[in-house]
Amino acid sequence: MGVSTIRNIIKETCGILWDILYPMEMAPPTMEEWRDIAAGFYENSSFPNTVGAVDGKHIRLQCPKKSGTLYYNYKNFFSIILLAVCDSNYCLRVIDIGSYGKESDSNILKRSTFGKQLYSGKVNFPSDNQLPGDKNGDPQPFVLVGDEAFALSKNLLRPFPGRSLNDRRRIFNYRLSRARQYIECTFGILTNKWRVLHTRLLVETEFAVLITKACCVLHNYVRRKDSFNIEDTLNCTLQSINEKKGVGNSSSDAKNEEEEEEIMYTSNTHRRKPISNLFKTREKEGFFKVLINSHLRENKNKFREFFRLNYDQFNFILALVKNDITLPASNRIKIPISPNEKLAVTLRYLATGESFRSLSFAFRISHSYISTIVKDTLSTLKKHLMPIFLPDLSTIDLNKKASEFWTKWNFPNCVLAIDGKHVRIRCPEKTGSLFFNYKDYFSIVMLAMVDANYKFIAIDVGSFGREGDSGIFLKSAMGQKILDGSFGFPEKKQLPGSDKVLPHVIVGDEAFRLHPNIMKPYTRQSARHDKSKAVFNYRLSRARRVTENAFGLLSQIFRVFYQSINIDPMTCDDLIVVACCLHNLLREGYLEENGQAFFEERKSSTTLQINNLIPITRGGGFTNAEGFLVRDSFKDFFNNEGSVSWQEDK
């Protein structure tokens, strides 16, 4: 089917799902249902008279056309807001979806139909009820619990503000937080079940609203029809095992010993599970056989769309890694998975960011083994691709790089541009806040140097997200080489059409420290009052944006960067390095052919979405006195003999 046909099918199906399931799964609760919800909250969280937890969640989407900043939220991405009320079974009881990302949860609740009824006292909550164990106290209303974003009212409670609280208020905040966490868990279950909400929705706003509504009603349907039965089954199994072990009864030790072997057999979770019939048909029905071998090999354009590489590039990479990822046949595995298929799985993961379970259904390989395939293949790719596409800096002709920057970006004596980005990941286990960055995400930091053709020349990957930019740069190999003078810059050179002789430099933004070989812009305040400094900032920004363009192209090609990468941090480091090498491979192919790149560079490079590649923090640390003199000399050059006609308009 064509893309437009699939789009129409999904849109129509989401609308039908909402129309059919909403009356069954998300109808307005009756008074008795509110009472049952309150009983569930009191049983599970010890917070009486609570009929729901309320909160809002930002649903990522691409910037809607002609919308300005309406959908741009305080977390620096475009979104619509899902406002929801849940019960203690993690089911959504009330939702409001579609508000602008810039709006606050409190205002959205006030404007929603449910919010208007709530604040006017028209919601069919049960009548006021005395709190448990307080027979002589006044009856208290039934309430929703929320966080500090909501306004306090008769039927909506929020925590006491401030940190210096007395014991009573601190205990209240703790108890309220226990009840309120149900909405956070509900959002977590919702997004983990329906992974489309992990990524940026590349559709118009109305379509995004339909997708979110469909996910919400399907969430409730699955919770009611499936989840409770699973939990009951697990409880029964544990109870039966405890009974067999003699917990809570007076069975004799001899009887327990007789049943020990049976208990160990029935409770053993490490036994090998039988192979699913789904995986037994891999060689006949899997993606690699049906789609790739039978169709994509004959269609060059579709092959490139699927893998992001053409057929020749795929075979070139396969020849490099084939011996390292090939497993011999054995008694246990008669026909092992071929290296071609392992490489196909890995490239498809990089190209789409699909979950391993999704790839499992397509390639007919278990998701657990796909994780092993991806890990091993990425490690092997890194070993073989880095010497070719990210060679040692000593082998790079920096004079040629400087010539390219002057020709394409009008910045003389510039050899490279440097920038750092936070690559979004899922929180690794037992790491605390090590990977938690200033943008409130878990991330790994990637520091990269890029040439005038958007190719990565040197990268440093693996720093914790919490680390500051200055510390990352100083401890990186490239940073240490620049600061101790061993980087290998060419000799000082006279600027074109000028008698000024200046050193070769690397351009960066405010995150880096000023140095004779590292140029950063003047502060905004000083540039605002000095036209010559503003011109320098423009010319530097024009050269420096090659890093932004490179990161944008990287994430456009390899959509795994459009979502939180849910793999081990060490494997994630390999993934980033391999993606940069493949990016360079594609760039070299484009430059050699001098044709149109597959990713088709847009007219305005600044429109490229970087989504999960977040800028590192600003502030450049200590500066160098000689760096000021070099920067001032470049400023004078750009405002005199090195000026260009269009810089005055910027």
C-alpha positions in Angstrom: 0.0 0.0 0.0 1.1 3.6 -0.6 2.0 6.0 2.2 -1.2 8.1 1.7 -3.4 5.0 1.8 -1.8 3.8 5.1 -2.2 7.2 6.5 -5.9 7.3 5.7 -6.5 3.8 7.1 -4.8 4.7 10.4 -6.7 8.0 10.6 -10.1 6.3 9.9 -9.4 3.4 12.2 -8.4 5.6 15.1 -11.6 7.6 14.7 -13.7 4.4 14.7 -11.9 3.0 17.7 -12.7 6.1 19.7 -16.4 6.2 18.6 -16.9 2.5 19.5 -14.8 2.1 22.7 -15.4 5.5 24.3 -19.0 4.7 25.5 -17.8 1.3 26.9 -14.4 2.2 28.4 -14.5 5.9 29.2 -18.1 6.9 29.8 -18.6 9.5 32.6 -18.6 7.6 35.9 -21.8 7.3 37.9 -22.1 8.2 41.5 -21.6 4.6 42.6 -18.6 4.3 40.3 -17.0 7.4 41.9 -17.6 5.8 45.3 -15.9 2.6 44.1 -12.9 4.6 42.8 -12.6 6.3 46.2 -12.6 3.0 48.0 -9.8 1.8 45.7 -7.7 4.8 46.4 -8.1 4.4 50.1 -7.3 0.7 50.0 -4.2 1.2 47.8 -2.8 4.6 48.9 -4.5 5.3 52.3 -5.9 8.6 51.0 -9.7 8.8 51.8 -12.4 10.4 49.7 -10.1 10.5 46.6 -11.9 9.9 43.3 -9.0 10.4 41.0 -5.5 11.8 40.3 -5.2 14.5 37.7 -2.2 15.6 35.6 -1.2 16.7 32.1 1.3 15.1 29.7 2.9 16.7 26.6 2.4 14.6 23.4 5.3 15.4 21.0 4.4 16.4 17.5 6.1 18.3 14.6 5.6 22.0 14.4 2.1 22.6 12.9 2.1 25.0 9.9 1.5 28.7 10.6 1.1 28.1 14.3 4.0 30.3 15.6 4.8 29.4 19.2 1.3 28.2 20.1 2.5 24.5 20.4 6.0 25.3 21.8 6.1 24.3 25.5 8.4 25.2 28.3 10.4 22.0 27.7 11.5 23.4 24.3 9.6 21.1 21.9 6.2 21.3 20.1 3.4 19.4 21.7 -0.3 19.1 22.4 -1.4 18.4 26.0 -3.2 15.3 27.3 -5.0 16.2 30.5 -6.3 13.1 32.3 -7.9 11.8 35.5 -7.2 8.2 36.5 -8.4 5.8 39.1 -6.3 3.5 41.3 -6.4 0.7 38.7 -4.4 3.0 36.3 -7.5 3.4 34.0 -8.2 6.8 32.5 -11.6 8.1 33.5 -11.6 11.6 32.0 -9.4 13.0 29.3 -9.0 16.3 27.5 -6.7 16.3 24.5 -5.6 18.9 21.9 -4.7 22.0 23.9 -1.7 24.1 22.9 1.7 23.0 24.3 2.3 26.5 25.7 -0.7 26.4 28.0 -0.6 25.4 31.6 -2.4 22.4 33.1 -4.4 24.6 35.4 -5.8 26.7 32.6 -6.6 23.7 30.5 -8.5 22.1 33.3 -10.5 25.3 33.9 -11.5 25.5 30.2 -12.3 21.8 29.8 -15.9 20.6 30.1 -15.1 18.4 33.1 -13.1 21.3 34.7 -16.0 23.7 34.4 -18.3 21.2 36.0 -15.7 20.5 38.7 -15.2 24.2 39.7 -19.0 24.9 39.6 -19.8 21.9 41.8 -21.8 20.1 39.1 -19.8 16.8 38.9 -21.9 13.9 40.2 -19.5 13.2 43.1 -21.1 11.4 46.1 -22.2 13.6 49.0 -19.7 14.6 51.6 -18.5 11.8 53.8 -16.8 11.5 57.2 -13.2 10.3 57.0 -12.5 6.8 58.3 -12.1 6.7 62.1 -13.3 10.2 62.5 -17.0 9.7 63.4 -17.3 13.0 65.3 -15.6 15.1 62.6 -17.3 17.1 59.9 -18.1 15.4 56.6 -15.5 16.0 53.9 -16.0 16.3 50.1 -14.7 13.8 47.6 -11.6 15.2 45.9 -9.2 14.9 43.0 -5.5 15.1 43.8 -3.0 17.0 41.7 0.4 18.7 41.8 1.4 22.3 42.2 0.3 23.2 38.7 -3.4 23.2 39.7 -5.4 25.7 41.7 -6.7 24.6 45.1 -10.4 24.2 45.3 -13.1 22.3 47.3 -12.8 19.2 45.1 -9.2 19.5 44.1 -6.3 19.2 46.5 -2.7 20.1 45.9 0.4 20.0 48.1 1.3 22.7 50.6 3.8 25.0 49.0 7.4 25.6 50.2 10.1 23.5 51.8 10.1 24.6 55.4 7.0 22.7 56.4 5.9 21.4 59.8 5.5 17.7 60.3 1.7 17.7 59.7 2.0 19.4 56.3 5.0 17.3 55.3 3.0 14.1 56.1 0.0 15.5 54.1 2.2 16.2 51.1 3.7 12.7 51.3 0.3 11.0 51.5 -1.1 13.1 48.7 2.0 12.3 46.6 1.3 8.6 47.1 -2.2 9.0 45.7 -1.1 11.3 42.9 1.6 9.0 41.6 -1.1 6.8 40.1 -1.5 9.3 37.2 2.3 9.3 36.6 2.2 5.5 36.5 -0.8 5.6 34.2 1.0 7.8 31.7 4.0 5.5 31.9 1.9 2.4 31.2 0.2 4.2 28.4 3.4 5.2 26.6 5.1 1.9 27.2 2.2 0.0 25.7 1.6 2.3 22.7 5.2 3.2 21.6 3.9 5.7 19.1 3.7 8.1 22.0 7.4 7.7 22.6 8.2 9.4 19.3 7.3 12.7 17.7 4.1 12.4 15.8 4.8 13.4 12.2 1.2 14.2 11.4 -1.1 17.2 11.6 -2.7 18.2 14.9 -6.1 16.7 14.3 -4.6 13.4 13.4 -2.3 13.5 16.5 -5.4 14.1 18.6 -7.2 11.0 17.1 -4.1 8.8 17.6 -3.9 9.9 21.3 -7.6 9.3 21.9 -7.3 5.8 20.3 -4.4 5.0 22.5 -6.3 6.1 25.6 -9.4 4.0 25.0 -7.3 1.0 24.0 -5.3 1.4 27.2 -8.5 1.2 29.2 -9.7 -1.8 27.2 -6.5 -3.7 27.7 -6.4 -2.8 31.4 -9.9 -4.0 32.1 -9.9 -7.1 29.8 -6.3 -8.4 30.4 -4.3 -6.8 33.1 -6.4 -7.6 36.1 -6.7 -11.3 35.1 -2.9 -11.5 34.8 -2.4 -10.0 38.2 -4.9 -12.4 39.7 -3.2 -15.3 38.1 0.2 -14.3 39.5 -1.3 -13.9 43.0 -2.8 -17.3 42.8 0.4 -18.9 41.6 2.4 -17.3 44.4 -0.2 -18.3 47.0 -0.3 -21.9 45.8 3.5 -22.1 46.0 3.5 -20.7 49.5 0.9 -23.3 50.5 3.1 -26.0 49.0 6.0 -24.7 51.0 4.0 -24.9 54.2 3.9 -21.2 54.9 1.2 -20.4 57.5 0.2 -24.1 58.3 1.5 -26.9 60.4 2.4 -29.5 57.8 5.1 -31.9 58.8 8.7 -31.5 57.6 8.6 -34.9 55.9 5.7 -33.9 53.7 7.5 -30.7 52.8 10.6 -32.6 51.8 8.5 -35.0 49.6 7.0 -32.0 47.7 10.3 -30.1 47.4 11.2 -31.5 44.0 7.7 -30.8 42.6 7.8 -27.2 43.9 11.2 -26.6 42.4 10.1 -28.0 39.1 6.8 -26.0 38.9 8.4 -22.7 40.1 11.6 -22.9 38.0 11.6 -19.8 35.8 14.9 -20.6 34.0 13.7 -23.5 32.0 14.0 -23.0 28.2 10.6 -22.1 26.8 9.4 -23.9 23.7 10.1 -22.1 20.4 7.1 -20.3 19.0 5.7 -21.3 15.7 6.1 -17.7 14.7 9.8 -18.0 14.7 9.9 -21.4 13.1 8.7 -19.8 9.8 11.4 -17.2 9.6 13.1 -18.6 6.6 9.8 -18.6 4.6 7.8 -15.7 6.0 10.3 -13.3 7.6 11.1 -9.8 6.4 14.5 -10.9 5.0 13.0 -13.6 2.8 9.7 -12.1 1.7 10.4 -8.4 1.5 14.2 -7.9 1.3 15.3 -10.8 -0.9 12.2 -11.0 -3.0 11.4 -7.3 -3.6 13.8 -4.7 -2.3 16.9 -6.1 -4.0 15.2 -5.4 -7.4 14.2 -1.9 -6.5 17.1 0.4 -5.7 15.1 3.3 -4.4 13.0 1.2 -2.0 16.1 -0.6 -0.8 17.6 2.8 0.1 14.4 4.0 1.8 14.3 0.8 3.9 18.0 0.7 5.0 19.1 4.3 4.3 22.0 2.7 2.3 22.1 1.6 -1.3 22.8 -1.9 -2.3 26.5 -1.4 -3.0 27.0 0.4 0.4 25.1 -2.5 2.2 27.4 -5.1 0.6 30.5 -3.0 1.3 29.7 -2.9 5.0 28.7 -6.6 5.0 32.1 -7.5 3.6 33.8 -5.7 6.5 31.8 -7.4 9.3 30.7 -10.7 7.8 33.4 -12.9 9.4 32.9 -11.4 12.8 29.2 -11.9 13.0 28.9 -15.3 11.4 28.1 -18.2 13.7 28.8 -21.8 12.7 26.1 -24.4 12.6 25.8 -26.6 15.7 23.6 -29.4 17.1 21.5 -26.8 18.9 21.2 -24.3 16.0 21.1 -26.2 12.7 20.7 -23.1 10.5 22.1 -20.0 12.3 20.9 -16.5 11.3 23.0 -15.3 8.4 25.2 -12.2 8.7 23.2 -10.5 6.0 20.1 -10.8 8.1 21.9 -9.6 11.3 23.1 -6.5 9.4 19.6 -5.9 8.0 18.0 -6.0 11.5 20.6 -3.6 12.9 20.3 -1.1 10.0 16.5 -1.2 10.2 16.7 -0.5 13.9 18.9 2.5 13.2 16.7 3.7 10.4 13.4 3.5 12.3 14.1 3.2 16.1 11.4 0.4 16.2 11.2 -1.5 19.4 12.9 -5.0 19.5 9.4 -6.6 19.9 8.2 -4.8 16.7 11.3 -6.0 14.8 10.7 -9.5 16.3 7.3 -9.8 14.6 8.7 -8.5 11.3 11.9 -10.6 11.1 10.6 -13.6 13.0 13.4 -13.5 15.5 12.8 -13.4 19.2 13.2 -9.9 20.7 15.7 -11.1 23.3 18.0 -12.4 20.5 17.5 -9.3 18.5 18.9 -7.3 21.4 22.0 -9.6 21.2 22.2 -9.2 17.5 22.1 -5.4 17.6 24.6 -5.3 20.4 27.2 -7.5 18.7 26.7 -6.1 15.3 27.1 -2.5 16.5 30.2 -3.4 18.3 31.6 -5.0 15.2 30.6 -2.2 13.0 32.3 0.3 15.3 35.5 -1.7 15.2 35.6 -1.8 11.3 34.0 1.5 10.4 35.9 3.9 12.7 39.3 3.5 11.0 37.7 4.3 7.7 35.2 7.0 8.4 36.5 8.5 11.6 40.3 8.2 11.2 42.9 9.7 13.5 43.1 13.5 13.3 46.7 13.3 12.3 45.6 11.9 8.9 43.3 14.8 8.2 44.4 17.6 5.8 43.3 20.6 7.9 44.5 23.1 5.3 42.0 21.6 2.9 39.3 21.9 5.5 40.1 25.5 6.0 39.9 26.2 2.3 36.4 24.6 2.2 35.2 26.7 5.1 36.4 29.9 3.4 34.8 28.8 0.0 31.5 27.7 1.3 30.9 29.7 4.6 33.2 32.7 4.2 35.2 32.1 7.4 39.0 32.1 6.8 41.4 30.0 8.7 38.6 27.9 10.1 39.3 24.1 10.1 36.3 22.7 11.9 33.2 23.5 13.9 32.5 22.0 17.3 29.3 21.4 19.2 27.9 19.0 21.7 24.5 17.4 22.0 22.5 15.4 24.5 21.3 12.1 23.0 18.1 11.1 24.8 18.1 7.6 26.4 15.9 5.7 28.8 17.1 5.9 32.4 19.8 3.1 32.9 19.3 0.9 36.0 21.0 1.9 39.3 22.5 5.1 37.9 20.6 7.6 40.0 20.9 11.1 38.4 24.2 10.5 36.6 22.5 10.7 33.2 19.9 13.4 34.1 20.6 16.6 32.3 19.6 20.2 32.8 16.7 19.8 30.3 15.1 17.2 32.6 16.0 14.2 30.3 18.2 11.2 30.7 21.0 11.5 28.1 24.4 10.7 26.9 26.6 13.5 25.7 28.1 13.5 22.2 30.8 16.1 21.4 31.6 16.4 17.7 33.8 18.3 15.3 32.3 18.8 11.8 33.8 20.0 8.6 32.3 22.3 5.9 30.6 19.4 4.2 28.6 18.2 7.3 31.0 15.3 7.9 31.9 14.2 11.4 35.7 14.5 11.7 36.1 13.7 15.4 33.6 12.7 18.1 33.6 12.0 21.8 30.7 9.9 23.1 29.8 8.6 26.5 29.8 11.4 29.0 27.1 11.5 31.6 24.1 13.8 30.9 24.5 15.6 34.2 28.1 16.8 33.3 28.7 20.4 32.4 29.9 21.4 28.9 33.2 22.8 30.1 34.1 19.6 32.1 33.2 17.4 29.1 35.3 19.3 26.7 38.3 19.5 29.1 38.4 15.8 29.7 37.8 14.8 26.1 40.8 13.7 24.0 40.1 16.4 21.4 39.9 19.1 24.1 43.1 18.1 25.8 44.9 18.1 22.4 43.7 21.6 21.7 44.7 23.0 25.1 48.1 21.4 25.2 49.0 22.4 21.6 49.2 18.9 20.2 46.1 19.0 18.0 48.1 19.6 14.9 46.8 23.0 13.7 48.5 24.3 10.5 50.8 27.3 10.8 49.4 30.8 11.1 48.2 32.1 7.8 47.5 35.4 6.3 43.8 36.2 5.8 42.6 36.6 2.2 43.0 40.2 0.9 44.5 41.3 4.2 47.8 41.7 5.9 46.6 40.1 9.1 48.2 36.8 10.0 46.1 34.7 12.4 46.1 31.1 13.7 43.7 28.5 12.4 40.7 28.1 14.6 37.7 25.9 15.5 34.4 27.7 15.8 31.9 26.9 18.6 29.0 28.5 20.5 28.8 30.0 24.0 29.3 26.5 25.6 33.1 26.6 24.9 35.9 28.6 26.4 37.6 31.3 24.3 41.1 30.2 23.2 43.5 31.3 20.4 42.3 28.2 18.5 38.7 28.3 19.6 36.4 31.1 18.6 33.1 31.7 20.3 30.6 34.6 19.8 30.5 37.8 21.7 27.8 38.0 24.4 24.4 39.1 23.2 24.5 42.2 25.4 27.7 43.4 23.9 26.7 42.6 20.4 23.4 44.4 20.8 25.3 47.7 21.3 28.1 47.1 18.8 27.3 46.5 15.2 30.8 45.2 14.4 30.5 42.5 17.1 27.0 41.6 15.8 28.6 41.1 12.3 31.3 38.8 13.8 28.6 36.8 15.6 26.7 36.4 12.3 29.7 35.3 10.4 30.8 32.8 13.1 27.2 31.5 13.4 27.1 31.0 9.6 30.2 28.8 9.8 29.2 27.1 13.1 25.8 26.0 11.9 27.4 23.1 10.0 27.3 21.3 13.3 23.6 21.9 13.7 23.0 20.8 10.1 25.1 17.6 10.6 23.1 16.7 13.7 19.9 17.4 11.9 20.8 15.3 8.9 22.0 12.5 11.3 18.6 12.4 13.1 16.6 12.7 9.8 18.3 9.7 8.3 18.5 7.5 11.5 15.2 7.9 13.2 16.4 6.0 16.2 17.4 9.5 17.5 13.7 10.6 17.3 13.0 8.8 20.6 14.5 7.7 23.8 17.0 5.0 23.0 16.2 2.1 25.3 19.4 0.0 25.3 22.4 -0.4 27.5 24.6 2.8 27.7 27.7 1.0 26.4 25.7 -0.2 23.4 24.2 3.2 23.0 27.7 4.6 22.7 28.5 2.1 19.9 25.2 3.1 18.2 26.1 6.8 18.1 29.6 6.1 16.8 28.2 3.7 14.1 25.5 6.2 13.1 28.1 8.9 12.6 30.3 6.6 10.5 27.3 5.7 8.3 26.4 9.4 8.0 30.0 10.0 6.7 29.6 7.2 4.3 26.4 8.7 2.9 28.0 12.2 2.7 31.0 10.9 0.8 28.8 9.1 -1.6 26.9 12.3 -2.2 30.0 14.4 -2.6 31.5 11.9 -5.0 28.5 11.7 -7.2 27.8 15.4 -6.9 24.1 14.6 -7.2 21.1 14.8 -4.9 21.6 13.2 -1.5 19.0 10.6 -0.4 18.2 12.8 2.6 17.7 15.8 0.3 19.1 18.8 2.1 16.4 21.4 2.7 16.5 25.0 1.5 16.7 26.3 5.0 19.0 24.1 7.0 17.7 25.6 10.3 14.4 23.8 9.8 15.9 20.4 10.3 14.4 18.8 13.5 16.9 17.5 16.0 14.3 16.4 18.6 16.3 14.2 20.9 19.7 15.9 20.2 19.6 18.6 22.8 22.2 21.4 23.0 24.7 21.3 25.9 24.5 24.0 28.5 25.8 27.5 27.9 28.7 29.3 29.5 32.2 28.8 28.4 34.3 28.5 31.5 37.7 30.2 31.7 38.9 32.3 28.8 42.3 33.0 27.4 43.7 36.6 27.0 45.3 35.8 23.6 41.9 34.4 22.5 40.4 37.9 22.9 43.0 39.4 20.6 42.4 36.8 17.9 38.7 37.2 18.1 39.0 41.0 17.8 41.2 40.6 14.7 38.6 38.4 13.0 36.0 41.0 13.9 38.0 43.8 12.3 38.5 41.6 9.2 34.8 40.8 8.8 33.9 44.5 9.1 36.5 45.7 6.5 38.3 43.8 3.8 36.6 40.5 4.6 33.0 41.9 4.5 30.2 40.4 2.4 27.3 42.3 0.9 24.5 40.5 2.8 26.0 40.7 6.3 24.5 44.2 6.9 21.0 42.9 6.5 21.4 40.3 9.3 
